[in-house]
Amino acid sequence: MNSLRHTVLVCAAVLALLVAGAGASLAQEGVNVFAAASMKNALDAASAAWTKKTGVATSISYAGSSVLAKQIEAGAPANIFISADLDWMDYLAERQLIDPSSRTNLLSNRIVLIGPNGVGTVDIEPGLDLAGLLGDGRLAMAAPESVPAGKYGKAALQKLGAWETVQEKVARADNVRAALQYVSRGEAPYGIVYRTDAKADPGVTVVGIFPEDSHPPIVYPAALLKRSDNPAAASFLSFLKSDMARPYFELEGFEVLGNK
């Protein structure tokens, strides 16, 4: 009888350890996020707050939205994708790689012309002589054919009649933060980035803001990936949409859309 009781107690103890271990494993399962490079400061802060609240870590990969979308298409293990434009989210939606019911328009932004500290302001208006302003220098931009910040910038310059004279002077970057660094390091006299990027780098100054009607609306959509089976991912996305996350985005200069 004592032997039987001992066996039962041992089995119960082992079962308890297995359950505890499984629970710990679930709690430690991090959320993998692929997000537009321009979100880094705000999303890092929001993520840290969520991890402190829940105990669940996040792993965030930042790059141009085009690069991230292609990586997801190739099978990269992301749980959440946040793009800097609608086109690359649509790209994944057309390939049935996102959960359409989870898709939300999270944020908006502005594009600005930046220069080194101390340079004068520029009137961003039709007839802008950006080529004259650049002289022998180059205009830092994220790749205008694929990266959202570059696409918005190209559209604005076309609307203002300045693209044809500067397109051969563009210093193309893989993402908007790389374009920011070209100006911050003095490798380009001017650049086009998001307002939030300029705010994040004390080495540059905003010399002009592009009119909102000079380019398509800047929208950052977010969605869960269809193949994601991480239960914490939906919780993190809900947090990003909540009023608790709003201050982290607004502090960096984003407009929170609230799924407009």
C-alpha positions as CSV (number, residue, x, y, z in Angstrom):
1,M,0.0,0.0,0.0
2,N,2.8,2.4,0.9
3,S,4.6,1.5,-2.3
4,L,1.4,2.3,-4.3
5,R,0.9,5.6,-2.6
6,H,4.6,6.5,-3.2
7,T,4.2,5.7,-6.9
8,V,1.0,7.9,-7.1
9,L,2.8,10.8,-5.4
10,V,5.8,10.5,-7.7
11,C,3.5,10.5,-10.8
12,A,1.6,13.5,-9.5
13,A,4.8,15.4,-8.9
14,V,6.1,14.6,-12.4
15,L,2.8,15.7,-13.9
16,A,2.9,18.9,-12.0
17,L,6.4,19.6,-13.3
18,L,5.3,18.9,-16.9
19,V,2.3,21.2,-16.6
20,A,4.4,23.9,-15.1
21,G,7.1,23.5,-17.8
22,A,4.5,23.7,-20.5
23,G,3.0,26.9,-19.0
24,A,6.5,28.4,-18.8
25,S,7.2,27.5,-22.4
26,L,3.9,29.2,-23.5
27,A,4.7,32.3,-21.5
28,Q,8.2,32.5,-23.0
29,E,7.0,32.1,-26.6
30,G,7.8,35.5,-28.1
31,V,6.0,37.5,-30.8
32,N,7.8,38.0,-34.0
33,V,7.0,41.3,-35.7
34,F,8.1,42.6,-39.1
35,A,7.7,46.3,-39.1
36,A,8.5,49.3,-41.3
37,A,11.9,50.8,-40.4
38,S,10.3,54.2,-39.6
39,M,8.5,52.7,-36.7
40,K,11.5,51.7,-34.7
41,N,11.6,54.2,-31.8
42,A,7.9,54.2,-31.2
43,L,7.4,50.5,-31.6
44,D,10.4,49.6,-29.4
45,A,8.9,51.7,-26.6
46,A,5.4,50.3,-27.0
47,S,6.8,46.8,-27.1
48,A,8.8,47.3,-24.0
49,A,5.7,48.4,-22.2
50,W,3.7,45.4,-23.4
51,T,6.4,43.0,-22.4
52,K,6.6,44.5,-18.9
53,K,2.9,44.1,-18.6
54,T,2.6,40.6,-19.9
55,G,6.0,39.0,-19.5
56,V,6.0,38.0,-23.2
57,A,8.9,39.1,-25.2
58,T,8.8,40.5,-28.8
59,S,11.4,40.2,-31.5
60,I,11.0,43.0,-34.1
61,S,12.7,43.0,-37.5
62,Y,12.8,46.5,-39.1
63,A,13.4,47.1,-42.8
64,G,11.7,48.6,-45.8
65,S,8.1,47.3,-46.1
66,S,8.9,45.9,-49.6
67,V,11.8,43.8,-48.2
68,L,9.7,42.5,-45.3
69,A,6.8,41.6,-47.5
70,K,9.1,39.6,-49.8
71,Q,10.6,37.8,-46.8
72,I,7.2,36.9,-45.5
73,E,6.2,35.6,-48.9
74,A,9.4,33.5,-48.9
75,G,8.3,31.9,-45.6
76,A,10.0,34.1,-42.9
77,P,8.5,33.2,-39.4
78,A,6.6,36.4,-38.7
79,N,3.4,36.7,-36.5
80,I,2.6,40.3,-37.3
81,F,3.3,42.6,-40.3
82,I,3.2,46.4,-40.1
83,S,3.7,48.1,-43.4
84,A,4.3,51.8,-44.1
85,D,1.8,51.7,-47.0
86,L,-1.3,49.9,-48.2
87,D,0.3,48.5,-51.3
88,W,2.6,46.0,-49.5
89,M,-0.1,44.8,-47.2
90,D,-2.3,44.4,-50.2
91,Y,0.5,42.4,-51.8
92,L,0.4,39.9,-49.0
93,A,-3.4,39.9,-48.9
94,E,-3.6,39.0,-52.6
95,R,-1.4,36.0,-51.8
96,Q,-3.6,35.0,-48.9
97,L,-0.8,35.4,-46.4
98,I,-2.5,37.6,-43.8
99,D,-5.6,37.1,-41.7
100,P,-8.0,39.7,-43.3
101,S,-10.2,39.9,-40.2
102,S,-7.2,41.2,-38.2
103,R,-6.2,43.9,-40.6
104,T,-6.3,47.4,-39.3
105,N,-5.1,50.9,-40.3
106,L,-2.9,51.8,-37.4
107,L,-1.0,55.0,-38.0
108,S,-0.4,57.9,-40.3
109,N,2.7,60.1,-40.9
110,R,4.1,63.0,-42.9
111,I,7.0,63.2,-45.3
112,V,9.5,66.1,-44.8
113,L,12.6,67.5,-46.4
114,I,15.5,67.4,-44.1
115,G,19.0,69.0,-44.1
116,P,21.9,69.4,-41.7
117,N,21.4,71.5,-38.5
118,G,21.6,75.2,-39.2
119,V,20.4,75.1,-42.8
120,G,17.5,77.5,-43.7
121,T,13.9,76.5,-44.4
122,V,12.6,75.7,-47.8
123,D,9.1,76.5,-49.2
124,I,7.7,73.2,-50.4
125,E,5.4,74.3,-53.2
126,P,4.9,74.0,-57.0
127,G,7.9,75.1,-58.9
128,L,10.3,74.0,-56.1
129,D,13.8,74.2,-57.5
130,L,15.2,71.3,-55.6
131,A,17.9,70.6,-58.1
132,G,19.3,74.1,-57.6
133,L,19.2,73.6,-53.9
134,L,21.1,70.4,-54.2
135,G,23.8,71.8,-56.4
136,D,26.4,69.1,-56.9
137,G,25.0,67.1,-53.9
138,R,22.5,64.3,-53.9
139,L,19.0,63.8,-52.5
140,A,18.8,61.0,-50.0
141,M,15.6,58.9,-50.4
142,A,14.4,55.4,-49.7
143,A,14.2,53.5,-53.1
144,P,11.4,55.4,-54.9
145,E,10.3,52.4,-57.0
146,S,9.6,50.1,-54.0
147,V,10.0,51.5,-50.5
148,P,6.9,53.4,-49.2
149,A,8.8,56.6,-48.1
150,G,10.5,56.8,-51.4
151,K,7.2,56.2,-53.3
152,Y,5.5,59.0,-51.4
153,G,8.5,61.3,-51.9
154,K,8.6,60.6,-55.7
155,A,4.9,61.2,-56.0
156,A,5.2,64.5,-54.1
157,L,8.1,65.7,-56.3
158,Q,6.2,64.8,-59.4
159,K,3.2,66.7,-58.2
160,L,5.4,69.7,-57.5
161,G,7.2,69.5,-60.8
162,A,10.6,68.8,-59.4
163,W,11.1,65.0,-60.0
164,E,12.5,65.2,-63.6
165,T,15.3,67.5,-62.5
166,V,16.3,65.6,-59.4
167,Q,15.8,61.9,-60.3
168,E,19.4,61.5,-61.5
169,K,20.6,63.1,-58.3
170,V,18.8,60.6,-55.9
171,A,21.0,58.6,-53.5
172,R,18.8,55.5,-53.1
173,A,18.6,53.8,-49.7
174,D,17.2,50.4,-48.7
175,N,14.9,52.0,-46.2
176,V,14.0,55.4,-44.8
177,R,16.3,55.1,-41.8
178,A,19.3,54.6,-44.1
179,A,18.3,57.7,-46.1
180,L,18.1,59.6,-42.8
181,Q,21.7,58.5,-42.0
182,Y,23.0,59.8,-45.3
183,V,22.0,63.3,-44.3
184,S,22.9,62.9,-40.6
185,R,26.5,61.7,-41.6
186,G,26.9,64.5,-44.1
187,E,26.9,62.2,-47.2
188,A,23.9,64.1,-48.7
189,P,22.9,67.7,-48.2
190,Y,19.1,67.0,-48.2
191,G,16.8,64.0,-47.9
192,I,13.2,63.0,-47.8
193,V,12.1,61.0,-44.8
194,Y,9.1,60.8,-42.5
195,R,8.6,63.4,-39.8
196,T,9.0,60.7,-37.2
197,D,12.5,59.8,-38.5
198,A,13.6,63.4,-38.4
199,K,12.5,63.6,-34.8
200,A,14.5,60.6,-33.9
201,D,17.9,62.0,-35.2
202,P,19.3,65.2,-33.6
203,G,21.8,65.4,-36.4
204,V,19.2,66.7,-38.9
205,T,16.6,69.4,-39.1
206,V,13.3,69.6,-40.9
207,V,13.5,72.3,-43.6
208,G,10.1,71.8,-45.1
209,I,6.9,69.7,-44.9
210,F,5.4,68.3,-48.1
211,P,1.7,69.2,-48.5
212,E,-0.6,66.2,-47.7
213,D,-2.3,66.6,-51.1
214,S,1.0,66.1,-53.0
215,H,1.1,62.4,-52.4
216,P,-1.2,59.5,-51.6
217,P,-2.4,59.3,-47.9
218,I,0.3,57.8,-45.7
219,V,-1.2,54.8,-43.9
220,Y,0.5,52.1,-41.8
221,P,-1.7,49.0,-41.9
222,A,-1.1,46.1,-39.5
223,A,-2.2,42.5,-39.6
224,L,-1.6,39.0,-38.2
225,L,-0.1,36.5,-40.6
226,K,-2.4,33.7,-41.6
227,R,0.1,31.0,-40.8
228,S,0.8,32.4,-37.3
229,D,-0.4,30.1,-34.4
230,N,1.1,32.2,-31.6
231,P,-1.8,33.2,-29.3
232,A,0.2,36.1,-27.9
233,A,0.4,37.8,-31.3
234,A,-3.3,38.8,-31.3
235,S,-2.9,40.2,-27.8
236,F,0.1,42.3,-28.9
237,L,-1.8,43.6,-32.0
238,S,-4.8,44.5,-29.8
239,F,-2.4,46.4,-27.5
240,L,-1.0,48.4,-30.4
241,K,-4.5,49.5,-31.3
242,S,-5.4,50.4,-27.8
243,D,-5.3,53.8,-25.9
244,M,-2.5,52.4,-23.8
245,A,-0.1,52.3,-26.8
246,R,-1.3,55.7,-28.3
247,P,1.2,57.9,-26.3
248,Y,4.2,55.9,-27.6
249,F,3.2,56.6,-31.2
250,E,2.2,60.2,-30.6
251,L,5.4,61.1,-28.8
252,E,7.3,60.2,-31.9
253,G,5.1,62.2,-34.2
254,F,2.7,59.6,-35.6
255,E,-1.0,60.2,-35.9
256,V,-3.0,57.3,-34.5
257,L,-5.8,56.4,-36.9
258,G,-8.0,54.2,-34.7
259,N,-8.8,52.1,-37.8
260,K,-10.1,55.1,-39.9
